[in-house]
């Protein structure tokens, strides 16, 4: 069952957060994102849906925060960091699942596993795409802080995106190694078959020569008689 996201609670949390509660916000967003993802199939579509809900709530709450000394950009940055932390765990869950299949000899070329690797490669683009849409839909007041957060992400990337790309590359290389191993095995089998054929041919030639020599010897004995 899908875990419900309490958007109102998130909005209230961001609207009343103080300048000193940045890490608390980050942890709360991470836990809320993880809770929502754990109740869903870990597909790119469901990840996108959860991120959209989290981003909208954070944006709406931050826009209402009028606390003294509160930096809205920092609030949004903590929200994004919290979602990134949760996605890191989602990437790790994918990696462990893929490893289990690989250990059992299931190739990444299998339809479902191939899709999983492709979705890992798209993880960062999906994340940034959700944030971009939130920024585009934001009010003029929120446009500037969202723009600053996005600029930072586009320059340095996300931790989850980097890990997702690394995981996808790892399993792509593993697949190549498996293909190479199968190819090497096939070549070895072919070489063995060719050697066997040559061996049989050699034995047959030897047998033929022995028979011929035996025939010559028999003829010579007959002549002597």
KACORBEL-V378411 format. One line per field, one symbol per residue. phi: phi as a letter, one per 40 degrees, with the letter a starting at -180 (. if undefined). psi: psi as a letter, one per 30 degrees, with the letter a starting at -180 (. if undefined). A space follows every 50 residues. Layout:
phi->???
psi->???
//
This chain:
phi->.cccbccccccccccbccccbdcccdcccdccccdccccbcccccccccc cccccccccccccccbccgcbcdccccccccccccccdcccccccccccc ccccgcccccdcccccccccccdcccdccccccccccccccccccccccc cccccbgbcccccccccccdcccccccccccccccccccccccccccccc ccccccccccccccccccccccccc
psi->kkkkkieeeeeeeefgklfggeeeeeeeeeeeeeeeefglkileeeeeee eeeeeeeeeeeeffjglkgkjeeeeeeeeeeeeeeeeeeeeeeeeeeeee eefggklffkeeeeeeeeeefgeeeeeeeeeeeeeeflleefeeeeeeee eeefefaleeeeeeeeeeeefeeeeeeeeeeeeeeeeeeeeeeeeeeeee eeeeeeeeeeeeeeeeeeeeeeee.
//
